[in-house]
């Protein structure tokens, strides 16, 4: 009994969250209008908050939910309907032979009966329907988190490709300067023409990579626009990849299991199965039928009151199979909870460890490898000017720097992706504060890029 009270409390809390979500929808709409106005004034750049707002309001899958909610409300209404009374008319001893000819000896019975449900059947039906409604709300919460996470994941991908484009443009600039230097030395006869051709080949490959990155970015933008079933009406997304410094601890991640949507859904399923079992048990209680009426005799000359009572004979439980099946499903739901907790714990620990590893790798690349690669390239360029190293050594030093820079970009994006996955699974932000969006906050899946992604306008970043 205590466990079911706990389940009921969780369901009530989820219902409260749903009410809050409905209340926030108006605020989201107001914020979205502000975001639309901002987008019209600067249509070439969009932000992550704008993407989340647009997805919440325009995603096709989320638009279906109000209809599903209406279906559940109708089922709750249907569950509360009581049986209607029945009117019966019976005519006997008419149109016969002998003294039964005509209507002289007719007997007419007029009755009104009502089925009375025992075992609290009506309330059990309502409880089951309401549990199904709460289950739908829980499924919607999971769907909402998944869709917002996918939109954010697509946003990260566009941001990653933009960063790679910027990285490759710097590479083209460096290799272009190196080509001019080599060409000048070849013109003076200090190096062979083959050195010039080699650097030209590297430069052309870098330009080909840039063209590929531009195409991949356009595809990623289209995938992002699918989140709100729209078209690509923007050139860039706002943001700058920084190394996350607020990595959550393993303990804080594990503490969020109790609020994980998947776990709460299993609690909701258990409550649904509990309501199902109680409804089946109520059906085992027989119903009674009470009736009252009048009967006329001898061609309607005489009459008498008639009372009717009927009930089944309870020789056996007519619903024992359904009760056993409902009990088995209830036990199954409880067992699934235990398995889900273990699986969630292992999954969260694995994702957390991968995120920590990527964060350490990003810090190592930025603090140790990147300065070393930059120094190597500077020293090699100076040595090449004086003829101390060959063009192959110069090319190798450039490759080292480019590889470290690309690995750093991928490591930072990987940290964002793992943090996003933790937030999607737990339904909770993995930072101390929620992400503020136009003076309000989304519940749960809202702290994406709260600390690591700098969403200042690019102009402000450049001024700094």
Secondary structure, DSSP 8 states (H G I E B T S, - for coil): -HHHHHHHHHHHHHHHHHHHHHHHHHHHHHHHHHHHHHHHHTTTEE-HHHHHHHHHHH-HHHHTHHHHHHHHHHHHHHHT-----EEEEEEES-S-SGGGSTTTT-EEEEEEEEEE--SSHHHHHHHHHHHHHHHHHHHHHHHHHHHHHHHHHHHHHHHHHHHHHHHHHHHHHHHHHHHHHHHHHHHTTSS-HHHHHHHHHHHHHHHHHHHHHHHHHHHHHHHHHGGGT-----SEE--EE--------HHHHHHGGGG-HHHHHHHHHHHHHHHHHHHHHHHTS--EEEEEEEEEETTTTEEEEEEEEEE---SS-TTHHHHHHHHHHHHHHHHHHHHHHHHHHHHHHHHHHHHHHHHHHHHHIIIIIHHHHHHHHHHHHHHHHTTSS-HHHHHHHHHHHHHHHHHHHHHHHHHHHHHHHHHHHHSS-SSSS---BTTB--SSTT-TTSSSEE-S-HHHHHH-
